[in-house]
Structures are given as C-alpha cells and as structure tokens.
C-alpha cells in the first residue's frame, strides 16, 4: 500500500463481528504496517469503530483479536 491510495476495509472484531469501511486513505506505510484515515463512513459505523479503538487503547491485549482485510483479500492483524 502506498500513501494516498484509497481502499475499502473490513475490520473483523472479536466474535466474528465486522465493520465495513467503504473508503479509507492510506496515510503512511512501512513494511507490513500502515495507517489509514476513514474518508467515507456512516456516523453510526464511525461511533462503533471508535468504541472498539478506545477499548483497545484501554486493553491492548485485545489488539490481536482484530483483523483488517484489504480489497485484495490480504488479512492483517490490527
């Protein structure tokens, strides 16, 4: 992934719950690590995703339970 590239993402949460992000922009990438900014996301989905991110900040041991799936099918632990 390259900075500036746009892509949809699927965030798989614990218990196989999923959050679909229709459009995100890659802000930086380094090897297997990258950061994205959500560009096109409905408010209720944003709130749900923010809830889980906040929870990860408080409980970092849960981080390994999340998986990001890019449109090419690549799956990466969060």
C-alpha positions as CSV (number, residue, x, y, z in Angstrom):
1,X,0.0,0.0,0.0
2,X,1.2,3.5,-0.8
3,X,0.3,6.8,0.9
4,X,-2.6,8.4,-0.9
5,X,-4.1,5.1,-2.1
6,X,-7.8,4.7,-1.3
7,X,-9.4,1.4,-0.4
8,X,-12.3,-0.2,1.3
9,X,-11.6,-2.1,4.5
10,X,-13.3,-4.8,6.6
11,X,-12.5,-4.7,10.3
12,X,-13.1,-8.1,11.9
13,X,-13.8,-7.7,15.6
14,X,-13.9,-10.4,18.3
15,X,-16.7,-12.9,17.9
16,X,-16.5,-12.5,14.1
17,X,-18.3,-9.1,14.2
18,X,-17.4,-7.0,11.2
19,X,-17.3,-3.3,10.4
20,X,-17.2,-2.3,6.8
21,X,-15.4,0.9,5.9
22,X,-16.3,1.8,2.3
23,X,-13.4,4.2,1.7
24,X,-10.2,4.8,3.6
25,X,-7.0,6.6,2.6
26,X,-3.5,5.2,3.3
27,X,-1.6,7.9,5.2
28,X,1.7,6.0,5.7
29,X,3.1,2.6,5.2
30,X,6.2,0.8,6.3
31,X,6.6,-2.9,5.5
32,X,3.6,-4.7,6.9
33,X,2.4,-1.7,8.9
34,X,0.2,1.1,7.7
35,X,-2.2,3.8,8.9
36,X,-5.5,4.7,7.3
37,X,-7.9,7.5,7.6
38,X,-11.6,6.8,7.2
39,X,-13.0,9.0,4.4
40,X,-16.4,7.6,3.7
41,X,-18.1,6.1,6.7
42,X,-21.6,6.5,8.2
43,X,-21.8,8.1,11.6
44,X,-23.2,5.0,13.4
45,X,-20.4,2.9,12.0
46,X,-17.8,5.6,13.0
47,X,-19.2,5.5,16.5
48,X,-19.0,1.7,16.7
49,X,-15.4,1.7,15.3
50,X,-14.3,4.4,17.7
51,X,-15.8,2.4,20.6
52,X,-13.6,-0.6,19.8
53,X,-10.5,1.5,19.2
54,X,-11.0,3.2,22.6
55,X,-11.3,-0.2,24.1
56,X,-8.1,-1.4,22.5
57,X,-6.3,1.6,24.0
58,X,-7.5,0.6,27.5
59,X,-7.0,-3.1,26.9
60,X,-4.1,-3.6,24.4
61,X,-4.0,-7.3,24.9
62,X,-7.2,-7.4,22.8
63,X,-5.3,-5.9,19.8
64,X,-4.6,-9.4,18.4
65,X,-8.3,-10.1,18.2
66,X,-8.8,-7.6,15.4
67,X,-8.1,-8.3,11.7
68,X,-8.1,-5.8,8.8
69,X,-9.0,-7.1,5.4
70,X,-8.0,-5.1,2.3
71,X,-9.9,-5.4,-1.0
72,X,-7.2,-7.7,-2.4
73,X,-8.0,-10.2,0.3
74,X,-4.9,-9.6,2.4
75,X,-5.7,-10.1,6.1
76,X,-3.5,-8.4,8.7
77,X,-3.8,-8.4,12.5
78,X,-4.6,-5.0,13.8
